[in-house]
Amino acid sequence: MKITLSDLIIIFEENQGIVQTKTLRAAGVTPYYIRKFENEGLIERIKQGVYRYIGEELPEIDGLAEVSRMIPNGVVCLMSAAAYYNLLTNNPESYYIALERTHHRPVLPKYPH
């Protein structure tokens, strides 16, 4: 099945601009097309199995939403939570995410790149 640019945009719009490989595969995107779109500069690999759409058709992705996609079991806490609820006058330089002790620490990309 051939995947067009409009198909790709719909997939990323439905997932707020960040998609896991399994979501792409479930939508019928083969590894060939994933590599093709990455080589053409339409999508960017954030980390293994996670891609972001970098075209201009989608609105800017919120940083906190991006972090929550990379760390699905995490809980936003401390200054990040306060900034989310507009309790601060400025945004923190980094995101504060809590994990249970039993969870493995996720491998994060070098960010910003």
C-alpha angles and dihedrals in degrees: 000000000000115000117212129203091255090054090051092049091051092052092051094043090054089053099043094255099301122089136178121226091247090057091051091048091049088053090055099259109143124213087253092062093043090057091042094053090045092051091048090054096244095117132026127211107233094181136332108313096003124099134182126205110236101183122112098246095083125066119251112286116241111242093225091053089051092051092048090054091052093047105034095171094049128107121217108236147163116010093357092059091046091051091048090056092045093246092132131065092218136032120251118250092236138023121255113216126175123210131188113257091242094058121091116247108255122239107241128196123248099271132228095024 
